[in-house]
Amino acid sequence: MIELFSSPEAWAALLTLTALEIVLGIDNVIFLSILVSRLPEPQATRARQIGLALALVFRIVLLSVLVWLIGLTEPVITVRGLAFSWRDLILIGGGLFLIAKATHEIHAEVEAREGHGDEKPAPNAFALVILQVVVVDLVFSLDSIITAIGMAQDIEIMVAAVIIACAVMYVSSGPVARFVAQYPTTKMLALAFLVLIGVSLMADGFKFHIPRGYIYFAILFSAAVELFNVLAKRNRRKRAQPGTG
């Protein structure tokens, strides 16, 4: 354990893995922000805290059962010559869930704008959100930890990287949720991202790997365009106010 602190390779692995875990956690934060956006503010904050705590717990539990987790990559079913492991089936199911949920949310957003837009959350909305958070956390945690296993050899480095990444997720989740709530067009963009991520998870499950670099480049490019759009709207509102230049 002490030797790790004096090893440059260990520090390089920690920094690299932490950066990767933070990037992989962006999906989690975006989806969490979408899920809690329909809840009243006190419940939304509590749901966000529970969701991020579960994300950390799932990741550490999965790390503690590495032997079992690696066993999830062994084939359990073969369909027309294509072998599927439990990991593949979980990724396919998680991808389908993300696509279905994001599509449902897009439909709800369009209907709300066409209607009165005063829809109130159902009495059991909080419990339903937490249930969906558990499903999403499990899928993203599995993907994240299997990536960590492939990049690092020491369990201490993996745990440290996961804890740091979850701390960053916790700090960033509030601003991301507020930004999404303040600018409705960004919510639609975030939902489109989730459809893209769901397709990527399903493709991984079917042994067709889509390099994440392509996906994150598309997300960053679209987010940059949306940022300029938000800034342009803000400047137009300032100019339209009486007494401004």
C-alpha positions in Angstrom: 0.0 0.0 0.0 2.8 2.5 1.0 4.7 1.5 -2.2 1.8 2.8 -4.3 2.3 6.4 -3.0 6.0 6.4 -4.2 5.3 4.9 -7.6 5.0 7.2 -10.6 3.2 4.5 -12.5 0.6 4.2 -9.8 0.0 8.0 -9.8 -0.2 8.0 -13.6 -2.7 5.2 -13.4 -4.8 7.0 -10.8 -4.9 10.2 -12.7 -5.8 8.5 -16.0 -8.4 6.2 -14.4 -9.9 9.1 -12.4 -10.3 11.2 -15.6 -11.9 8.3 -17.4 -14.3 7.6 -14.5 -15.3 11.3 -14.4 -16.0 11.2 -18.2 -18.0 8.0 -17.8 -19.9 9.6 -14.9 -21.1 12.4 -17.1 -23.8 10.0 -18.4 -24.9 9.3 -14.9 -25.1 12.9 -13.9 -27.1 13.9 -17.0 -29.6 11.2 -16.6 -29.9 11.8 -12.9 -30.6 15.5 -13.6 -33.3 14.5 -16.1 -35.0 12.1 -13.7 -35.2 14.5 -10.8 -36.3 17.5 -12.9 -40.0 16.6 -12.5 -39.8 16.5 -8.7 -40.3 19.5 -6.3 -37.0 21.0 -5.3 -36.6 19.4 -1.8 -37.4 16.0 -3.2 -35.2 16.6 -6.2 -32.2 17.4 -4.0 -32.8 14.3 -1.8 -33.3 12.1 -4.9 -30.0 13.4 -6.4 -28.1 12.7 -3.1 -29.6 9.2 -2.9 -28.8 8.5 -6.5 -25.1 9.6 -6.2 -24.7 7.7 -2.9 -26.0 4.6 -4.7 -23.7 5.2 -7.6 -20.7 5.1 -5.2 -22.0 2.1 -3.3 -22.6 0.1 -6.5 -19.1 0.9 -7.8 -17.4 -0.1 -4.5 -19.5 -3.3 -4.1 -18.7 -4.3 -7.7 -15.0 -3.7 -7.1 -15.1 -5.8 -4.0 -16.4 -8.8 -6.0 -13.9 -8.7 -8.8 -13.8 -12.5 -9.3 -17.6 -12.6 -9.7 -17.6 -9.5 -11.9 -15.0 -10.9 -14.3 -17.1 -14.1 -14.4 -19.9 -11.9 -15.9 -17.9 -11.7 -19.1 -18.1 -15.5 -19.7 -20.7 -16.6 -22.3 -24.0 -17.8 -20.9 -26.2 -18.0 -24.0 -25.6 -18.3 -27.8 -28.0 -17.0 -30.4 -27.2 -17.8 -34.1 -23.5 -18.2 -33.4 -23.3 -15.0 -31.3 -22.4 -15.6 -27.6 -23.7 -13.3 -24.9 -22.4 -12.9 -21.4 -24.3 -11.5 -18.4 -22.5 -8.2 -19.0 -23.7 -8.1 -22.6 -27.3 -8.8 -21.5 -27.1 -6.1 -18.8 -25.7 -3.6 -21.3 -28.4 -4.5 -23.9 -31.2 -4.2 -21.2 -29.7 -0.9 -19.9 -29.4 0.5 -23.4 -33.0 -0.4 -24.1 -34.0 1.2 -20.8 -32.2 4.5 -21.6 -33.6 4.7 -25.1 -37.2 4.0 -23.9 -36.9 6.4 -21.0 -35.3 9.2 -23.0 -37.9 8.8 -25.8 -40.7 8.9 -23.2 -39.2 12.1 -21.7 -38.9 13.7 -25.1 -42.5 12.9 -25.8 -43.5 14.3 -22.4 -41.6 17.5 -23.1 -43.2 18.0 -26.5 -46.7 17.3 -25.1 -46.1 19.6 -22.1 -45.1 22.5 -24.5 -48.1 21.8 -26.7 -50.4 21.6 -23.7 -50.7 23.6 -20.5 -47.4 22.7 -19.1 -48.7 22.5 -15.5 -48.4 18.8 -15.0 -47.9 17.9 -11.3 -45.8 15.0 -10.2 -47.7 11.8 -9.2 -47.9 11.0 -5.5 -45.4 8.0 -5.9 -43.1 10.0 -8.2 -40.3 10.0 -5.7 -40.2 6.3 -5.3 -40.5 5.7 -9.0 -37.5 8.1 -9.6 -35.4 6.3 -7.0 -36.2 2.9 -8.6 -35.1 4.2 -12.0 -32.0 5.7 -10.5 -31.1 2.3 -9.1 -31.4 0.7 -12.5 -29.4 3.4 -14.2 -26.7 3.4 -11.5 -26.3 -0.4 -11.8 -25.9 -0.2 -15.6 -23.4 2.7 -15.6 -21.5 1.3 -12.6 -21.0 -2.1 -14.4 -19.7 -0.3 -17.5 -17.5 2.0 -15.4 -15.9 -0.7 -13.2 -15.3 -3.2 -16.0 -13.4 -0.3 -17.7 -11.4 0.3 -14.5 -10.5 -3.4 -14.2 -9.1 -3.2 -17.7 -6.9 -0.2 -17.0 -5.6 -0.7 -13.4 -4.2 -3.7 -11.5 -4.3 -2.4 -7.9 -7.7 -2.4 -6.1 -6.6 0.6 -4.1 -6.1 2.7 -7.2 -9.5 1.6 -8.6 -11.3 2.5 -5.3 -9.5 5.9 -5.0 -10.4 6.8 -8.7 -14.0 5.8 -8.1 -14.4 7.8 -4.9 -12.8 10.9 -6.5 -15.0 10.6 -9.6 -18.1 10.2 -7.5 -17.1 13.3 -5.5 -16.8 15.3 -8.7 -20.2 13.9 -9.8 -21.7 15.0 -6.5 -20.3 18.6 -6.8 -21.4 18.9 -10.5 -24.8 17.4 -10.2 -26.5 20.4 -8.6 -25.3 23.0 -11.2 -26.0 20.6 -14.1 -29.6 20.0 -12.8 -30.2 23.7 -12.3 -28.8 24.5 -15.8 -31.0 21.9 -17.4 -34.1 23.2 -15.5 -33.3 26.8 -16.4 -32.8 26.2 -20.1 -35.4 23.7 -21.5 -33.6 23.3 -24.8 -30.6 21.8 -23.1 -32.9 19.2 -21.5 -34.0 18.1 -25.0 -30.3 18.0 -26.0 -29.4 15.9 -22.9 -32.2 13.5 -23.7 -30.9 13.1 -27.3 -27.5 12.4 -25.7 -29.1 9.6 -23.6 -30.6 8.0 -26.7 -27.1 8.0 -28.3 -25.5 6.5 -25.1 -28.3 3.9 -25.0 -27.5 2.9 -28.6 -23.8 2.7 -27.7 -24.5 0.4 -24.7 -26.7 -1.9 -26.9 -24.0 -2.0 -29.6 -21.4 -3.0 -26.9 -23.8 -5.8 -25.8 -24.0 -7.1 -29.4 -20.2 -7.1 -29.7 -20.2 -4.0 -32.0 -18.0 -1.5 -30.2 -18.5 2.1 -31.0 -15.5 4.1 -29.8 -16.6 6.4 -27.0 -14.4 9.2 -28.5 -16.8 9.6 -31.4 -19.8 9.8 -29.0 -18.1 12.2 -26.6 -17.0 14.4 -29.5 -20.6 14.6 -30.8 -21.8 15.4 -27.3 -19.2 18.1 -26.8 -19.8 19.7 -30.2 -23.6 19.8 -29.7 -23.1 21.1 -26.2 -20.8 23.9 -27.5 -23.4 24.9 -30.1 -26.1 24.9 -27.4 -23.9 27.0 -25.2 -23.6 29.6 -27.9 -27.3 29.5 -28.4 -27.9 30.1 -24.7 -25.5 33.0 -24.6 -27.1 34.5 -27.7 -30.6 34.3 -26.1 -29.3 35.8 -22.9 -27.7 38.8 -24.8 -31.0 39.3 -26.8 -32.9 39.5 -23.5 -30.5 42.0 -22.1 -30.8 44.2 -25.2 -34.6 44.0 -25.1 -34.8 45.3 -21.5 -35.6 49.0 -21.2 -32.7 51.3 -20.5 -30.0 48.9 -21.9 -27.6 49.8 -24.7 
